């Protein structure tokens, strides 16, 4: 009896210890994501100072910002694959040190060329953190929390962007623009070292070596592609998430301009008000993910049904907003629409992780990131801008939410295949 009680006590102790460790690592991972986006967005806060000190054009300033996104798009997939093979924790620490030291180099740059080179390495460091960091978290939390964890992790990027701009502006005003970069770099280095000290070796294992052992590169890629795209529910999750982020990306990019042109707000005030809407999107991402996890406790597919509902809710709220003239009612509807605009993020991540082999979770999440960027975040602002040039911005923002209907259809098909794909992966495991 005593022995049995001792075994039960030790089991409870191990469970509590693991739970504490999981939430500590979650906090550190969110901290690193905040550092990631703070390092990326602090540049935007010091645009006026760089323009004054170096005489840069808007095109040059835009290049400094855009080159990071280019590197992220190019390197997300290969670096995530490397992390799956060589170890996720070591890769995360290396990434954080690269983007932090590159941010420090931005603060030390004495010419435009040096700043461009430093920003390229910021992009190299940040390219795969979102997918690899999420893969580590998914490996230590139970499946019933995956949408919540994924949504909260993605929302960290939203809050990091706002913090990077706000803190960067205040630090630059008080101490100069170079110190804004140095403070962001210091935060990243500190968090990377703490992460390395706390993360356990089992999170650094590389279970995907069976993919890399193929005799030829073409065969290895074929096997990897089969693992990434064998489940229809995963393919539809890629598509649905990308289309919904088309809407979110369009409104994040163009809301400040809309507020400036149609509400007569000064650029600074328009940016501050737009930040409130962006925060609404981050809060919505977390809340919708929690709701999805709770719904899935009854039936697995309910979280995907909710994703369909989130897409349709954002479409309805955006459409209703632009049927009204500018005013308080329209702003309220826009806030509601932004709340739902990225609500599918956690659910999409959970579907991808639940229906792919654990050995390639970082790579699968990188594929989701590519879909979000190349179907959504990149073309959303561009296509909306093209339509605005031919009509006006209000018309363009009325058209952009139509992508949510395509996203709803994709998630509906995802729901039809999800149970079968989930059971196949569970059976293989």
C-alpha positions in Angstrom: 0.0 0.0 0.0 2.8 2.3 1.0 4.7 1.5 -2.2 1.6 2.2 -4.3 1.1 5.5 -2.6 4.7 6.4 -3.1 4.5 5.6 -6.8 1.3 7.8 -7.1 2.9 10.7 -5.3 6.0 10.5 -7.5 3.8 10.5 -10.6 1.9 13.5 -9.5 5.2 15.3 -8.7 6.5 14.5 -12.1 3.3 15.8 -13.7 3.5 19.1 -11.8 7.1 19.5 -12.5 6.5 19.0 -16.3 3.6 21.4 -16.2 5.7 24.1 -14.5 8.5 23.6 -17.0 6.1 23.7 -20.0 4.7 27.1 -18.9 8.1 28.5 -18.2 9.3 27.5 -21.6 6.1 28.9 -23.1 6.8 32.3 -21.4 10.4 32.3 -22.7 9.2 31.4 -26.2 6.7 34.2 -26.2 9.5 36.5 -24.9 11.7 35.5 -27.8 8.9 36.1 -30.3 8.4 39.6 -28.8 12.1 40.2 -29.2 11.9 38.9 -32.8 9.2 41.4 -33.8 10.6 44.2 -31.7 13.9 43.9 -33.5 12.1 43.8 -36.8 9.7 46.8 -36.2 11.9 49.1 -34.2 13.3 50.4 -37.5 9.9 51.8 -38.4 10.0 54.0 -35.2 13.2 55.6 -36.2 12.5 56.3 -40.0 12.2 60.1 -39.5 15.6 60.2 -37.7 17.4 58.0 -40.3 15.9 60.2 -43.0 17.2 63.3 -41.3 20.6 62.0 -40.4 21.5 60.1 -43.6 19.2 61.9 -46.1 17.5 58.6 -47.2 14.6 58.5 -49.6 11.3 56.7 -48.9 12.3 53.9 -51.3 15.6 53.3 -49.3 13.7 53.3 -46.0 11.2 50.9 -47.5 14.0 48.6 -48.6 15.4 48.5 -45.1 12.0 47.3 -43.8 11.2 44.9 -46.7 14.5 43.1 -46.9 13.7 41.3 -43.6 10.4 40.0 -45.0 12.2 38.8 -48.1 14.8 36.8 -46.1 12.1 35.3 -44.0 10.1 34.2 -47.0 13.2 32.7 -48.6 14.7 30.9 -45.6 11.7 29.8 -43.4 11.4 26.4 -45.0 15.1 25.3 -45.3 16.0 26.6 -41.9 13.0 24.9 -40.3 14.0 21.6 -42.0 17.5 22.0 -40.7 16.2 22.6 -37.2 14.1 19.4 -37.4 17.3 17.5 -38.4 19.9 19.1 -36.2 18.0 20.1 -33.1 15.3 22.6 -32.4 16.6 24.2 -29.1 20.1 24.8 -30.5 18.6 26.2 -33.6 16.4 28.6 -31.6 19.3 29.9 -29.5 21.4 30.4 -32.7 18.5 32.2 -34.4 18.0 34.6 -31.5 21.7 35.4 -31.2 21.9 36.1 -35.0 18.9 38.5 -35.1 20.0 40.2 -31.8 23.6 40.7 -32.9 22.4 41.9 -36.3 20.1 44.4 -34.5 23.1 45.5 -32.5 25.0 46.0 -35.8 22.1 48.2 -37.1 22.8 50.5 -34.2 26.5 50.6 -35.0 26.0 51.1 -38.8 27.6 54.2 -40.2 26.2 54.0 -43.8 23.1 52.9 -45.6 25.0 49.9 -47.1 26.0 48.6 -43.6 22.4 49.0 -42.4 21.1 47.0 -45.3 23.6 44.2 -44.6 22.7 44.2 -40.9 19.0 44.0 -41.7 19.5 41.1 -44.1 21.0 39.2 -41.1 18.1 40.2 -38.9 15.9 38.4 -41.5 18.2 35.4 -41.5 17.9 35.1 -37.8 14.1 35.5 -37.6 13.3 33.4 -40.7 12.4 30.1 -38.9 11.8 31.1 -35.3 8.0 31.1 -35.6 7.8 27.6 -36.9 10.5 26.0 -34.8 9.5 27.8 -31.6 5.9 26.6 -32.1 7.1 23.0 -32.8 8.9 22.9 -29.5 5.8 24.2 -27.6 3.5 21.7 -29.4 5.8 18.9 -28.3 5.4 19.7 -24.6 1.8 20.6 -24.3 -1.1 18.2 -24.6 -3.0 18.0 -27.9 -6.2 19.6 -26.4 -4.3 22.8 -25.9 -2.7 23.1 -29.3 -5.0 25.7 -30.8 -4.7 27.9 -27.7 -0.9 27.6 -27.6 -0.6 28.2 -31.3 -2.9 31.2 -31.3 -1.2 32.8 -28.2 2.2 32.2 -29.8 1.2 33.8 -33.1 -0.4 36.8 -31.2 3.0 37.4 -29.6 4.1 38.8 -33.0 1.3 41.3 -33.0 2.2 42.6 -29.5 5.9 42.5 -30.4 5.3 44.8 -33.4 3.4 47.3 -31.3 6.0 47.2 -28.5 8.9 47.6 -31.0 7.4 50.7 -32.5 6.3 52.3 -29.2 9.4 51.5 -27.1 11.7 52.2 -30.0 10.2 55.7 -30.5 10.5 56.6 -26.8 14.1 55.3 -26.5 15.1 57.1 -29.7 13.5 60.3 -28.5 15.4 60.1 -25.2 18.8 58.7 -26.1 19.0 58.6 -29.9 18.1 56.1 -32.6 21.2 54.0 -32.1 20.2 53.1 -28.6 16.8 51.9 -29.7 18.5 49.1 -31.7 21.0 48.3 -28.8 18.2 47.9 -26.2 16.3 45.5 -28.5 19.5 43.6 -29.1 20.3 43.3 -25.4 16.8 41.9 -24.7 17.2 39.2 -27.4 20.7 38.1 -26.2 19.5 37.8 -22.6 16.4 35.8 -23.5 18.5 33.5 -25.8 20.9 32.7 -23.0 18.1 32.0 -20.5 16.3 29.8 -23.0 19.5 27.8 -23.6 19.9 27.3 -19.8 16.3 26.2 -19.2 15.3 24.1 -22.3 15.8 20.4 -21.7 17.8 18.1 -24.0 14.7 16.1 -25.1 13.3 19.2 -26.9 16.6 19.3 -28.9 16.3 15.8 -30.4 16.1 15.5 -34.1 13.6 12.8 -35.0 13.4 13.6 -38.7 16.7 12.0 -39.7 14.8 9.2 -41.6 13.8 11.9 -44.1 17.4 13.0 -44.6 18.7 9.5 -45.0 17.3 9.1 -48.4 20.1 8.2 -50.9 19.5 11.2 -53.1 18.4 14.8 -52.5 15.5 14.4 -55.0 14.3 11.3 -53.1 14.6 13.1 -49.8 12.5 15.9 -51.1 9.9 13.5 -52.5 9.6 11.8 -49.1 9.3 15.1 -47.3 6.7 16.3 -49.7 4.7 13.2 -49.2 4.7 13.8 -45.4 3.8 17.4 -45.7 1.0 17.1 -48.2 -0.4 13.6 -47.7 -3.4 14.8 -45.6 -6.1 16.7 -47.4 -7.1 18.4 -44.2 -3.6 19.9 -43.9 -3.7 21.1 -47.4 -7.0 22.9 -46.9 -5.7 24.3 -43.6 -2.8 25.8 -45.5 -5.1 27.4 -48.0 -7.8 28.6 -45.6 -5.3 30.1 -43.2 -3.4 31.9 -46.1 -6.7 33.3 -47.6 -7.8 34.6 -44.2 -4.4 36.2 -43.5 -4.9 38.0 -46.9 -7.7 40.0 -45.2 -5.7 40.5 -41.9 -2.6 41.7 -43.8 -4.5 44.1 -46.0 -6.2 45.8 -43.1 -3.1 46.0 -40.9 -1.2 47.7 -43.8 -4.0 50.1 -45.0 -6.0 51.0 -41.9 -3.6 53.9 -40.9 -4.0 55.4 -44.5 -7.8 54.9 -44.4 -8.1 56.7 -41.1 -5.9 59.5 -42.4 -7.8 59.9 -45.7 -11.4 59.3 -44.6 -11.3 60.5 -40.9 -8.9 63.4 -41.4 -6.5 62.1 -38.7 -2.9 63.2 -38.7 -0.5 60.4 -39.6 0.7 60.0 -36.0 -2.8 59.8 -34.6 -3.9 57.5 -37.4 -1.0 55.2 -36.6 -1.9 55.2 -32.9 -5.6 54.4 -33.5 -4.7 51.7 -36.0 -2.5 50.1 -33.4 -5.6 49.7 -31.2 -7.3 47.7 -34.1 -4.1 45.6 -34.5 -4.2 44.8 -30.8 -7.8 43.8 -31.2 -6.6 41.3 -33.8 -4.0 39.9 -31.4 -6.6 39.5 -28.6 -9.0 37.9 -31.0 -6.4 35.4 -32.1 -5.9 34.2 -28.5 -9.6 34.2 -27.6 -10.7 32.4 -30.8 -8.0 29.8 -30.2 -9.1 29.2 -26.6 -12.7 28.8 -27.8 -11.6 26.3 -30.5 -9.8 24.1 -28.0 -12.8 24.1 -25.7 -15.1 23.2 -28.5 -12.9 20.3 -29.6 -13.3 18.7 -26.2 -16.8 17.6 -27.3 -16.0 16.8 -30.9 -12.6 17.1 -32.6 -14.0 18.8 -35.7 -15.8 21.5 -33.8 -12.7 23.7 -33.7 -12.7 23.7 -37.5 -16.4 24.5 -37.6 -15.5 27.5 -35.4 -12.8 28.5 -37.9 -15.4 28.6 -40.6 -17.5 30.8 -38.3 -14.6 33.1 -37.6 -14.0 33.6 -41.3 -17.6 34.4 -41.9 -17.8 36.7 -38.9 -14.9 38.8 -40.1 -16.4 39.0 -43.6 -19.8 40.1 -42.2 -18.3 42.7 -39.9 -16.0 44.2 -42.5 -18.8 44.3 -45.1 -21.2 45.9 -42.7 -18.6 48.5 -41.7 -18.2 49.7 -45.3 -21.9 49.9 -45.8 -21.8 52.8 -43.3 -20.3 56.2 -43.6 -17.2 57.0 -41.6 -18.1 57.4 -37.9 -18.2 55.7 -34.5 -20.4 52.8 -35.7 -18.0 52.0 -38.5 -15.1 52.0 -36.1 -16.8 49.6 -33.7 -17.6 47.2 -36.6 -14.0 47.5 -37.8 -12.7 46.6 -34.3 -15.1 43.5 -34.3 -13.9 42.5 -37.7 -10.3 42.8 -36.8 -11.0 40.7 -33.7 -12.0 37.8 -35.9 -9.6 38.5 -38.8 -6.8 36.3 -37.6 -8.8 34.0 -35.3 -8.1 30.9 -37.4 -4.3 31.0 -36.7 -4.4 28.7 -33.7 -6.8 26.2 -35.3 -4.8 26.0 -38.5 -1.6 25.3 -36.5 -3.4 22.6 -34.5 -4.7 20.9 -37.6 -1.2 20.9 -39.2 0.4 19.4 -36.1 -2.3 16.9 -35.4 -2.3 15.5 -39.0 1.5 15.4 -39.8 4.3 13.3 -38.5 5.9 14.6 -35.3 9.3 14.3 -36.9 8.5 17.2 -39.3 6.4 19.5 -37.2 8.7 22.5 -37.5 8.9 22.0 -41.3 5.1 21.6 -41.5 4.6 24.8 -39.5 7.1 26.5 -41.8 4.9 25.4 -44.8 1.9 27.0 -43.0 4.0 30.2 -42.5 4.8 30.2 -46.2 1.1 29.8 -47.0 0.2 32.7 -44.7 2.8 34.9 -46.3 2.5 34.0 -50.0 -1.3 33.6 -50.1 -2.0 36.3 -47.5 0.3 38.7 -45.8 2.4 39.5 -49.0 -0.4 39.8 -51.7 -3.0 41.3 -49.3 -1.5 44.8 -49.0 -0.2 44.8 -52.6 -3.5 43.8 -54.3 -5.5 46.1 -52.1 -3.1 49.0 -53.1 -3.5 48.2 -56.8 -7.3 48.2 -56.5 -7.1 51.5 -54.5 -5.0 53.1 -57.4 -7.8 52.2 -59.9 -10.7 53.1 -57.6 -10.2 54.4 -54.1 -9.0 52.9 -50.8 -12.5 52.5 -49.4 -13.6 50.4 -52.4 -10.4 48.3 -52.1 -11.1 47.6 -48.5 -14.7 46.6 -49.3 -13.3 44.0 -51.8 -10.5 42.6 -49.7 -12.8 40.7 -47.2 -14.1 38.5 -50.1 -11.0 36.3 -49.4 -12.7 35.3 -46.1 -15.4 33.5 -48.1 -12.7 31.4 -49.8 -11.1 30.7 -46.5 -14.4 29.6 -45.0 -14.9 27.1 -47.9 -11.3 25.8 -47.5 -11.9 25.2 -43.7 -15.2 23.5 -44.5 -13.4 21.0 -46.7 -10.7 20.7 -44.0 -13.4 19.7 -41.6 -14.7 16.9 -43.9 -11.3 15.2 -44.0 -10.0 16.0 -40.5 -11.2 12.9 -38.5 -9.8 10.4 -41.1 -6.5 12.2 -41.3 -6.2 12.5 -37.5 -6.9 8.9 -37.0 -4.4 7.8 -39.6 -1.6 9.8 -37.9 -2.7 8.6 -34.5 -2.6 5.0 -35.7 0.8 5.4 -37.2 2.1 6.9 -34.0 
